[in-house]
């Protein structure tokens, strides 16, 4: 997703700065905890991997303008399960920024909105995962139902934030609401696909567990129960 230029303008852009700063604060809290658990090098490596992956997701994978925004395969729950909440969140922010600086400068005024839209649902996944995945279950062993719940949480959060920004900028006219509805419906495809990607990625991770678990590139919870 990218909030289209012109949907939120002028003084209203100030709210995106506030939400982005708040999002950065919550992310920093998770990052400090992750660094205490795994060390700076592992955290930095996972953040780098997440940033590269997000850049590829946005710039290389197919994406289409639908309604008020673009539909992307973001795979937020995938990078969360494998890399951890904080590296995934920072990776989303950095990957999006790199793409904007190199290929889509027109999107930079919307950066605060886009970061909020991507990262807040990612942090919400952490809360949902803590509730639905038992402490004795490693993330590599999650079920399809659990993966679907995480994916749905993420994509629904993205759609909700896009809807908020659009109506905040353009009001609640019937045409605006119809465009938001069209965008939300298009994301149903992503919700249907992402759990299979999650499980395939987790299966791949387990296949190379011996190497991945000692590389510093996997979140501690990927192979170890809480």
Secondary structure, 3 states (H helix, E strand, C coil): CCCCCCCCCHHHHHHHHHHHHHHHHHHHHHHHHHHHHHCHHHHHHHHHHHHHHHHHHHHCCCCEEECCEEECCCCHHHHHHHHCHHHHHHHHHHHHHHHHHHHCHHHHHHHHHHHHHHHHHHHHHHHHHHHHCCCCCCHHHCCHHHHHHHHHHHHHHHHHHHHHHHHHHHCCCHHHHHHHHHHHHHHHHHHHHHHHHHHHHHHHHHHCHHHHCCCCCCCHHHHCCC
